[in-house]
Amino acid sequence: MTLFSSLNVESARLARLGNPDEAARVARAATELEAGPEFAKLQQIMSDLSGYDAQQVVDGVLPEDAPAELAEALKAVARRTEQWRTSELALTALAEVIAGRIAEVHNGYVVLVRVDGPATMVPRWMAVAAQRDKVGSLLALVMDRLDDGRAVVEAVPAIDVDDSTDTGRFTPFGRGDPRVLSITEEDERLLAGEPQPLRILVPVLIEE
Amino acid sequence: MSEPDWRIRSGGLADRGLLSSFDCANPAVEFEVEVGQFIRTQLIDWACAPGAAGDDPRLLLALIRATGELFGVAAHERARFQGSDGNVFNATKLEVAAVATPWQGYRFHTGERTSDVLMSAVMTDIYARVPPRDSRVFGIVHKDNHRSIALCRRYGLVEEMSSPDPNYLRLVTAHRPPLPGS
């Protein structure tokens, strides 16, 4: 099995926009990345998967019975790729990336909440295509500007490479998980109307 | 009228040490361990986070009056559900409520259960907040945590919203149906 770095796409984008020197530099970075230990590990793990499961991984879906080391290998490659991306300043000007977590799912759209707070609406079919149409899923929008009035927007599956903040496991505590406050239309019907008075069974005095 | 055997006070940064030894979990029950760990290691930071002041986070400590022993911990804050079409539902999130292991199931000599003292303190505190809190209260409980589910129901969290995760229930206080035409 042969895997290619997404930096090749960046290289092609640079070439298309008339930056041949930068395109060549990024292409070399992709080659270096693909020859590195992170890619080797990922390729080795992927080679042990069935063809179907491997395709699922490429499409952004981790099979339920995937080995734990697969997620780690994907994160390692993503980290290295991001290091290359940020070191190539030209890339940031070429394509803007909006990455975040799906906070709400509605009939026609999903609400994507960025890591730094602001939210944006995304057509639901785009999230479906990226297999990230569930509350809590991580999604990225890559916006490739064509001119002042037009852009190509691609929805791609995202993964969180920061192990300290996301283990993929739900926790009811804290303020970080949008699933805590996500509601469905059925919830909205439930919440409509006047809340019942609070129930206090034991008189309590609270000292400040 | 004599004072009760217990007292409730709000908590703050100075209580980090007090919370660090709070034990409410059976080590064999993962969801109980999760609650205990949150209280010991994260709750103070949650309550005192500068960026969260607008949500009015509140930490409540239940203590034995005579000894100062901590027998219960609870916390809540303002929350907002954002619905479709911009509908906003103000609410209060019951962040956590836990009774220390030695005091679980205990009744004071005047008959009150420790868990009732704690939950009544939460509801009293929500009721007394200025500016007023919405009396729509919700909490997220592990589906196998039958004691906590029963406690929530006793305090009016009887409706079940959609689950944020297959292992958890999201319970909310009941509502009167909207009036026709409203």
Interface residues (C-beta under 8 A of the other chain):
Chain A: A103 E104 H106 V111 V135 F170 T171 P172 F173 G174 R175 D177 R179 V180 L181 S182 I183 T184 E185 E186 D187 E188 L190 L191 A192 G193 E194 P195 Q196 P197 L198 R199 I200 L201 V202 P203 V204 L205 I206 E207 E208
Chain B: R7 I8 R9 S10 E34 F38 Q42 W46 A52 D55 L60 A79 R80 F81 Q82 G83 S84 N87 F89 A91 K93 E95 V96 E112 D116 V117 M119 S120 A121 M123 T124 D125 I126 Y127 A128 D134 S135 R136 V137 I140 V141 H142 R154 Y155 G156 E159 M161 S162 P164 D165 N167 Y168 V172 T173 A174 H175 R176 P177 P178
